[in-house]
Amino acid sequence: MPEISAKFENPSEFQWSLAMLTSFRDDAVRVRMFMLDEHRNFLEALTFPDSLSPSEASRNYDMEARVYLELFERLCLLIEDFATLLSALQQPIEMFSINVGKKIKPQNVLKALTPDIVRSLMFYAPVEQSLPKELYEPLENIRQKNIAVIVRTARMASKWLGLQTHWQMYNNLKHGNALVHSIVPIIVWNERTYGYFGRTNLGAKGRSPVMYLNRTIYTFMRTLLEAIATCIVDLSDRCLYAHGSRTKILELSFLFQPTEEELQFMKVLFQSLTIPLSHTPIDHIHVDIEPILSDTDSQKLLKFYQTLLADCQPGRMRFDLRFQEVNG
Protein backbone atom coordinates (compact mmCIF):
# COMPACT_ATOMS: atom_id res chain seq x y z
CA MET A 1 0.00 0.00 0.00
CA PRO A 2 1.32 3.47 -0.80
CA GLU A 3 2.10 6.02 1.88
CA ILE A 4 1.17 9.66 1.52
CA SER A 5 3.14 12.21 3.47
CA ALA A 6 2.76 15.93 3.94
CA LYS A 7 6.46 16.21 4.71
CA PHE A 8 7.70 17.58 1.40
CA GLU A 9 9.26 20.86 0.28
CA ASN A 10 6.97 21.69 -2.63
CA PRO A 11 3.72 19.77 -2.16
CA SER A 12 1.26 19.58 -4.99
CA GLU A 13 -2.32 20.68 -4.41
CA PHE A 14 -3.26 16.99 -4.49
CA GLN A 15 -0.74 16.00 -1.81
CA TRP A 16 -1.53 18.96 0.38
CA SER A 17 -5.28 18.33 0.10
CA LEU A 18 -4.90 14.72 1.25
CA ALA A 19 -2.84 15.92 4.19
CA MET A 20 -5.46 18.53 5.02
CA LEU A 21 -8.25 15.96 4.79
CA THR A 22 -6.41 13.62 7.16
CA SER A 23 -5.88 16.43 9.64
CA PHE A 24 -9.51 17.53 9.33
CA ARG A 25 -10.75 13.98 9.94
CA ASP A 26 -8.64 13.53 13.06
CA ASP A 27 -8.85 17.01 14.58
CA ALA A 28 -12.52 17.76 13.94
CA VAL A 29 -13.65 14.64 15.73
CA ARG A 30 -11.00 14.64 18.48
CA VAL A 31 -11.57 18.27 19.46
CA ARG A 32 -15.37 18.02 19.49
CA MET A 33 -15.32 14.75 21.46
CA PHE A 34 -12.67 15.88 23.96
CA MET A 35 -13.62 15.18 27.60
CA LEU A 36 -17.19 14.17 26.73
CA ASP A 37 -16.87 10.81 28.49
CA GLU A 38 -15.64 12.64 31.59
CA HIS A 39 -18.61 14.99 31.34
CA ARG A 40 -20.99 12.03 31.15
CA ASN A 41 -19.36 10.37 34.16
CA PHE A 42 -19.65 13.64 36.05
CA LEU A 43 -23.38 13.85 35.29
CA GLU A 44 -23.95 10.28 36.43
CA ALA A 45 -22.22 11.02 39.73
CA LEU A 46 -24.09 14.27 40.29
CA THR A 47 -26.84 13.94 42.91
CA PHE A 48 -29.47 16.21 44.40
CA PRO A 49 -30.33 14.80 47.84
CA ASP A 50 -32.72 16.69 50.10
CA SER A 51 -29.87 17.23 52.53
CA LEU A 52 -28.18 19.71 50.18
CA SER A 53 -28.16 23.27 51.33
CA PRO A 54 -29.72 25.85 49.00
CA SER A 55 -26.28 27.05 47.93
CA GLU A 56 -25.03 23.49 47.27
CA ALA A 57 -28.15 22.65 45.29
CA SER A 58 -27.79 25.84 43.25
CA ARG A 59 -24.17 24.95 42.51
CA ASN A 60 -25.12 21.46 41.33
CA TYR A 61 -27.93 22.82 39.16
CA ASP A 62 -25.52 25.27 37.56
CA MET A 63 -22.88 22.59 36.92
CA GLU A 64 -25.40 20.20 35.37
CA ALA A 65 -26.85 22.95 33.17
CA ARG A 66 -23.44 24.01 31.92
CA VAL A 67 -22.41 20.46 31.02
CA TYR A 68 -25.55 20.29 28.87
CA LEU A 69 -24.68 23.63 27.33
CA GLU A 70 -21.13 22.50 26.56
CA LEU A 71 -22.43 19.49 24.62
CA PHE A 72 -24.89 21.73 22.77
CA GLU A 73 -22.02 23.93 21.55
CA ARG A 74 -19.88 20.91 20.61
CA LEU A 75 -22.74 19.39 18.63
CA CYS A 76 -23.40 22.59 16.69
CA LEU A 77 -19.68 22.96 15.94
CA LEU A 78 -19.45 19.37 14.68
CA ILE A 79 -22.53 19.88 12.50
CA GLU A 80 -20.72 22.83 10.91
CA ASP A 81 -17.66 20.59 10.43
CA PHE A 82 -19.84 17.92 8.84
CA ALA A 83 -21.43 20.37 6.42
CA THR A 84 -18.01 21.82 5.56
CA LEU A 85 -16.67 18.35 4.78
CA LEU A 86 -19.69 17.42 2.66
CA SER A 87 -19.36 20.64 0.68
CA ALA A 88 -15.60 20.31 0.13
CA LEU A 89 -15.73 16.63 -0.87
CA GLN A 90 -18.17 17.42 -3.68
CA GLN A 91 -15.43 19.44 -5.37
CA PRO A 92 -12.21 18.15 -7.01
CA ILE A 93 -9.90 16.71 -4.36
CA GLU A 94 -7.09 19.01 -5.52
CA MET A 95 -9.17 21.94 -4.25
CA PHE A 96 -9.97 20.47 -0.84
CA SER A 97 -7.35 22.51 1.03
CA ILE A 98 -9.01 25.66 -0.35
CA ASN A 99 -12.67 24.63 -0.19
CA VAL A 100 -12.47 23.34 3.38
CA GLY A 101 -11.74 26.88 4.51
CA LYS A 102 -14.59 28.52 2.63
CA LYS A 103 -17.54 29.94 4.52
CA ILE A 104 -20.72 27.99 3.89
CA LYS A 105 -24.29 27.89 5.11
CA PRO A 106 -24.55 24.51 6.86
CA GLN A 107 -28.31 24.35 6.50
CA ASN A 108 -28.11 24.69 2.71
CA VAL A 109 -25.48 21.95 2.39
CA LEU A 110 -27.29 19.52 4.68
CA LYS A 111 -30.70 20.07 3.09
CA ALA A 112 -29.32 19.60 -0.43
CA LEU A 113 -27.71 16.24 0.37
CA THR A 114 -29.30 13.42 -1.62
CA PRO A 115 -28.60 9.68 -1.87
CA ASP A 116 -27.01 10.26 -5.29
CA ILE A 117 -24.63 12.86 -3.88
CA VAL A 118 -23.67 10.56 -1.02
CA ARG A 119 -23.09 7.67 -3.44
CA SER A 120 -20.61 9.83 -5.34
CA LEU A 121 -18.74 10.40 -2.06
CA MET A 122 -18.54 6.67 -1.26
CA PHE A 123 -16.16 5.97 -4.19
CA TYR A 124 -17.80 2.67 -4.98
CA ALA A 125 -16.29 0.43 -7.61
CA PRO A 126 -18.70 -0.08 -10.54
CA VAL A 127 -19.09 -3.85 -10.22
CA GLU A 128 -22.69 -4.24 -11.37
CA GLN A 129 -21.48 -5.76 -14.65
CA SER A 130 -18.56 -7.79 -13.32
CA LEU A 131 -20.27 -9.45 -10.35
CA PRO A 132 -22.96 -12.11 -10.74
CA LYS A 133 -26.43 -11.09 -9.64
CA GLU A 134 -26.35 -13.26 -6.49
CA LEU A 135 -23.31 -11.30 -5.28
CA TYR A 136 -24.10 -7.85 -6.59
CA GLU A 137 -27.62 -7.54 -5.18
CA PRO A 138 -26.68 -8.23 -1.50
CA LEU A 139 -23.69 -5.90 -1.91
CA GLU A 140 -25.87 -3.15 -3.35
CA ASN A 141 -28.31 -3.60 -0.48
CA ILE A 142 -25.48 -3.01 2.03
CA ARG A 143 -24.31 0.02 0.06
CA GLN A 144 -27.80 1.52 0.05
CA LYS A 145 -28.09 1.04 3.81
CA ASN A 146 -24.77 2.85 4.34
CA ILE A 147 -25.88 5.70 2.10
CA ALA A 148 -29.19 5.94 3.96
CA VAL A 149 -27.38 6.31 7.31
CA ILE A 150 -25.39 9.31 6.08
CA VAL A 151 -28.45 10.94 4.51
CA ARG A 152 -30.50 10.36 7.65
CA THR A 153 -27.72 11.76 9.86
CA ALA A 154 -27.53 14.88 7.70
CA ARG A 155 -31.30 15.26 7.91
CA MET A 156 -31.24 15.06 11.70
CA ALA A 157 -28.38 17.57 11.87
CA SER A 158 -30.31 19.88 9.55
CA LYS A 159 -33.41 19.64 11.73
CA TRP A 160 -31.38 20.39 14.85
CA LEU A 161 -29.88 23.55 13.38
CA GLY A 162 -33.13 24.30 11.59
CA LEU A 163 -34.82 25.26 14.83
CA GLN A 164 -34.23 29.01 14.86
CA THR A 165 -33.80 29.04 18.61
CA HIS A 166 -30.88 26.59 18.38
CA TRP A 167 -29.12 28.54 15.64
CA GLN A 168 -29.59 31.85 17.42
CA MET A 169 -28.41 30.52 20.75
CA TYR A 170 -25.40 28.83 19.17
CA ASN A 171 -24.36 32.02 17.40
CA ASN A 172 -24.87 34.01 20.59
CA LEU A 173 -22.67 31.62 22.54
CA LYS A 174 -20.03 31.26 19.84
CA HIS A 175 -19.74 34.85 18.67
CA GLY A 176 -21.49 37.10 21.14
CA ASN A 177 -21.26 35.43 24.56
CA ALA A 178 -24.71 36.83 25.22
CA LEU A 179 -24.84 39.90 27.40
CA VAL A 180 -28.07 38.65 28.94
CA HIS A 181 -27.75 34.92 29.51
CA SER A 182 -29.77 33.17 32.18
CA ILE A 183 -30.45 29.52 33.05
CA VAL A 184 -33.74 28.68 34.72
CA PRO A 185 -34.47 25.19 36.18
CA ILE A 186 -37.96 23.90 35.34
CA ILE A 187 -39.74 20.53 35.03
CA VAL A 188 -40.38 19.10 31.54
CA TRP A 189 -41.43 15.49 30.86
CA ASN A 190 -41.26 14.92 34.63
CA GLU A 191 -37.54 15.53 34.71
CA ARG A 192 -35.25 18.35 35.71
CA THR A 193 -34.84 20.69 32.75
CA TYR A 194 -33.07 23.97 32.14
CA GLY A 195 -34.40 26.84 30.11
CA TYR A 196 -31.66 28.91 28.46
CA PHE A 197 -32.29 32.53 27.57
CA GLY A 198 -29.81 34.74 25.75
CA ARG A 199 -29.62 38.14 24.07
CA THR A 200 -26.65 39.99 22.60
CA ASN A 201 -28.47 43.04 21.27
CA LEU A 202 -30.38 44.68 24.11
CA GLY A 203 -31.89 47.27 21.78
CA ALA A 204 -33.43 44.78 19.38
CA LYS A 205 -37.16 44.20 19.54
CA GLY A 206 -38.61 40.76 19.85
CA ARG A 207 -38.22 37.84 22.21
CA SER A 208 -34.96 36.38 23.41
CA PRO A 209 -34.00 32.99 21.94
CA VAL A 210 -34.99 30.22 24.35
CA MET A 211 -34.16 26.52 24.40
CA TYR A 212 -34.64 23.62 26.81
CA LEU A 213 -32.03 21.01 27.71
CA ASN A 214 -32.34 18.05 30.05
CA ARG A 215 -30.94 14.53 30.44
CA THR A 216 -33.16 13.11 27.67
CA ILE A 217 -32.13 15.83 25.22
CA TYR A 218 -28.51 15.46 26.37
CA THR A 219 -28.63 11.76 25.44
CA PHE A 220 -30.07 12.64 22.03
CA MET A 221 -27.35 15.26 21.45
CA ARG A 222 -24.65 12.76 22.39
CA THR A 223 -26.13 10.15 20.04
CA LEU A 224 -26.31 12.61 17.15
CA LEU A 225 -22.79 13.88 17.81
CA GLU A 226 -21.39 10.34 17.73
CA ALA A 227 -23.30 9.56 14.52
CA ILE A 228 -21.92 12.67 12.82
CA ALA A 229 -18.39 11.87 14.02
CA THR A 230 -18.72 8.37 12.54
CA CYS A 231 -19.88 9.80 9.19
CA ILE A 232 -17.00 12.31 9.11
CA VAL A 233 -14.42 9.58 9.70
CA ASP A 234 -16.01 7.19 7.22
CA LEU A 235 -16.36 9.70 4.36
CA SER A 236 -12.83 10.96 4.94
CA ASP A 237 -11.40 7.43 4.97
CA ARG A 238 -13.15 6.59 1.72
CA CYS A 239 -11.79 9.66 -0.03
CA LEU A 240 -8.29 9.08 1.34
CA TYR A 241 -8.30 5.45 0.29
CA ALA A 242 -9.72 6.04 -3.17
CA HIS A 243 -7.29 8.86 -4.00
CA GLY A 244 -4.33 7.56 -2.04
CA SER A 245 -4.37 4.07 -3.51
CA ARG A 246 -6.01 5.06 -6.83
CA THR A 247 -8.48 2.25 -6.20
CA LYS A 248 -12.25 2.26 -6.04
CA ILE A 249 -13.98 0.71 -3.05
CA LEU A 250 -16.01 -2.46 -2.98
CA GLU A 251 -17.17 -1.61 0.53
CA LEU A 252 -15.31 -0.12 3.46
CA SER A 253 -17.53 -0.43 6.50
CA PHE A 254 -20.93 -0.99 8.00
CA LEU A 255 -22.51 2.25 9.21
CA PHE A 256 -25.42 0.24 10.59
CA GLN A 257 -25.71 -2.87 12.74
CA PRO A 258 -25.25 -5.69 10.21
CA THR A 259 -26.99 -9.01 10.45
CA GLU A 260 -24.97 -12.17 10.79
CA GLU A 261 -25.89 -12.98 7.18
CA GLU A 262 -24.50 -9.65 5.98
CA LEU A 263 -21.25 -10.16 7.90
CA GLN A 264 -20.80 -13.62 6.46
CA PHE A 265 -21.70 -12.43 2.98
CA MET A 266 -18.97 -9.75 2.98
CA LYS A 267 -16.46 -12.23 4.32
CA VAL A 268 -17.25 -14.74 1.59
CA LEU A 269 -17.33 -12.03 -1.07
CA PHE A 270 -13.86 -10.75 -0.32
CA GLN A 271 -12.44 -14.23 -0.06
CA SER A 272 -13.78 -15.03 -3.52
CA LEU A 273 -12.35 -11.94 -5.23
CA THR A 274 -8.92 -11.60 -6.76
CA ILE A 275 -9.17 -7.88 -7.55
CA PRO A 276 -7.56 -5.56 -4.95
CA LEU A 277 -10.62 -3.86 -3.50
CA SER A 278 -10.28 -3.05 0.19
CA HIS A 279 -12.80 -3.32 2.98
CA THR A 280 -10.30 -2.67 5.79
CA PRO A 281 -9.81 0.53 7.80
CA ILE A 282 -7.47 3.15 6.40
CA ASP A 283 -4.09 2.48 7.98
CA HIS A 284 -1.74 2.94 5.04
CA ILE A 285 -1.96 6.71 4.68
CA HIS A 286 0.63 8.49 6.75
CA VAL A 287 0.64 12.24 7.27
CA ASP A 288 3.56 13.94 8.95
CA ILE A 289 3.20 17.72 8.97
CA GLU A 290 6.40 19.30 10.22
CA PRO A 291 6.22 22.98 11.27
CA ILE A 292 9.03 25.18 10.05
CA LEU A 293 10.21 27.84 12.51
CA SER A 294 13.59 29.49 12.12
CA ASP A 295 15.86 30.02 15.13
CA THR A 296 15.34 33.77 14.78
CA ASP A 297 11.54 33.44 14.77
CA SER A 298 11.70 31.05 17.70
CA GLN A 299 13.81 33.45 19.74
CA LYS A 300 11.45 36.33 18.95
CA LEU A 301 8.49 34.26 20.08
CA LEU A 302 10.15 33.21 23.32
CA LYS A 303 11.24 36.79 24.05
CA PHE A 304 7.65 37.96 23.54
CA TYR A 305 6.38 35.47 26.12
CA GLN A 306 9.14 36.35 28.57
CA THR A 307 8.39 40.07 28.29
CA LEU A 308 4.67 39.44 28.66
CA LEU A 309 5.15 37.37 31.80
CA ALA A 310 7.51 39.92 33.33
CA ASP A 311 5.23 42.88 32.67
CA CYS A 312 1.87 41.33 33.51
CA GLN A 313 0.67 39.85 36.78
CA PRO A 314 -3.05 39.35 36.01
CA GLY A 315 -5.69 38.32 38.48
CA ARG A 316 -3.52 37.95 41.57
CA MET A 317 -5.54 40.16 43.89
CA ARG A 318 -8.39 42.59 43.77
CA PHE A 319 -8.96 45.62 45.97
CA ASP A 320 -12.58 46.71 46.17
CA LEU A 321 -12.48 50.37 47.18
CA ARG A 322 -16.16 50.40 48.12
CA PHE A 323 -15.39 48.57 51.34
CA GLN A 324 -12.25 50.45 52.42
CA GLU A 325 -12.33 52.71 55.44
CA VAL A 326 -11.87 56.36 54.67
CA ASN A 327 -9.76 58.21 57.22
CA GLY A 328 -10.35 61.87 57.27
Protein Blocks (a to p, Z undefined) as FASTA:
>chain_A
ZZddfbdfbdcfklmmmmmmmmmmmmmmmmmmgoklmmmmmmmmpccdfklcfklmmmmm
mmmmmmmmmmmmmmmmmmmmmmmmmmmmmpcfklmmmmmmpccdfklmmmmpcfklmmmm
nopacfklmpcfklmmmmmmmmmmmmmmmmmmmmmmmmmmmpmklmmmmmmmmmnopaba
cdddddeehiacddddddfblmbgcjdddddddfklmmmmmmmmmmmmmmmmmmmmmmmm
mmmnopacfbfbdcbdcdfklmmmmmmmmmmpcbdcdfbdcfkbccdddddddfklmmmm
mmmmmmmmmmpcghkbccdfklcccdZZ
